[in-house]
Amino acid sequence: MAALVLFCSHDLYIKLETYFLEPNQEAVLNLYNGTFEKSDNTIARDRMLDASIVSHGNRVAINPEQWQDQDSTITKLTFNTGDAGTYVAGVSTKARNIELTAEKFNKYLKSDGVLDMLKQRTADSLLDQDVVENYQKHVKAIYQVGDVKTDDWKTVLGYPIEFVPMANPYEKHTGEQLDVQLLLDGKPLANQLIFADAVKGAHAHSHDENTHKHSHEDKTHSHEHSHDDGDHSHEHSSSTSEAHSHEHKHKGEVHSHKHGHDTNEHKHSHNAEEEKPHSHTSGQQLRTNDKGIVTVDLPEDGIYYLRTIHMTRVADSDELTHRSKWATLTFEVSHAHNADTHTHNHDRDHEDGIPIWMFILGSVAFIGVLFFIFRKKDS
């Protein structure tokens, strides 16, 4: 049954605090239904066509009773990681219909980066056409347990649309690149627009040269959405009291954004004059080649996420006007841990930056002077 909804959309991601886990530890897998930074709704169990984990050549279905909902916004799975290896987790949802006015649909196409369909509607003078869209979501995550690398990263789950890396992401490091293939109904999808971005995770850290302190960062954003896979839709507030800003880099250009939040206000106003539509198109904008492959840059430590929406018109239906298939992939990348790439400067004093070797040399000289003074007195 179609539902009248707002113009923005819900991306679906499999998210962990860190994708670097230890063998046989307890971990939590979260389904974020909204943006990568904030989930707005849970995922109803009867919406899941598949939820499974692949390891050591075996694919095991997740028991629906293992899922738990947190505050009506996040669906989560607490599990034991098991043996060391490279793991794949996947979730596939049933198709659902939504009705959108022409104005809201056009805004959603722009904000979510479905630019080919927007261009087609513009060229065909259909920007004033209301729509009924049939959508489905298919998401994957690849995480590493322990130090043993296995070949499970390349498992094709058989979803209607899915990302498959061409190499193990956990054999890649910061500053390198990763080729990823996009499959539509099992075949390479050419000329498809894909967005790739990253946030710092719990595993990522930076090093201060003088203090050797480690810093950790996380981003949070709040958005209003519509393509809801849960049983409800609602508004959420931000609990942050201070305004904050962040930067995104788009093709070499840095764009900064500032967000202010009021702890006393518990509902966002979505008046067009007060708030601009949010965009889901930050980061790298890529197109698949004739083999369905994109090359993703990995410029910094962090959790990387890829997203795409493949949309087509429906000509043979009295009910639908469009059909879309959504895919996301998440994994984490860190710098190489070796003598050449992971070094700390221990020749600096932690307080004032005086080199330790200079301090030692001065101390030896001072002791030598004292030795000769006392020796002269004795003589």
FENZISUL-V694598 format. One line per field, one symbol per residue. ss: DSSP state (a for helix, b for strand, c for the rest). phi: phi as a letter, one per 40 degrees, with the letter a starting at -180 (. if undefined). Layout:
ss: ???
phi: ???
//
This chain:
ss: ccbbccccccbbbbbccccbbccccbbbbbbbbbccccbcccccaaabbbbbbbbccbbbbccaaabbbbcccbbbbbbbccccbbbbbbbbbccbbbbbcaaaaaaaaaacccaaaaaaaaacccccccbbbbbbbbbbbbbbbcccccaaaaccccccbbbbbcccaaacccccbbbbbbbbccbbccccbbbbbbbccccccbbccccccbbccccccccccccccccccccccccccccbbbbbbbccbbbbbbbccccccccccccccccccccccccbbbbcccccbbbbbccccbbbbbbbbbbbbccccccccbbbbbbbbbbbbccccccccccccccbccccccbaaaaaaaaaaaaaaaaaaaaaaac
phi: .cbcbcccbbcbbcbbcacbbcdfbcbbbbccbibccacbacbccccccaaabbafgbbbcccdcccbbbffbbcbbcaccgccicbbbbbbbccabbbbcdccccccdcccgcccccccccccfbccccbbbcbababbbbbbbgbccbccdccccgcdaacbccacdcbbbdgcbbcbbbbbfgbdbcfbcbbbaabcbcccabbcccbgcbbbbabbbbbbbbcccccabacbbcbccbcbbabbbbfgcbbbbbbbbbccbbaccbcdccacccbbbcgcbbbcccbgbbbccbcadicbbbaabcbbcbbbbcbcbabbbbabababbbcccaccbbbbcccbcccbgcdcccccccccccccccccccccccc
//
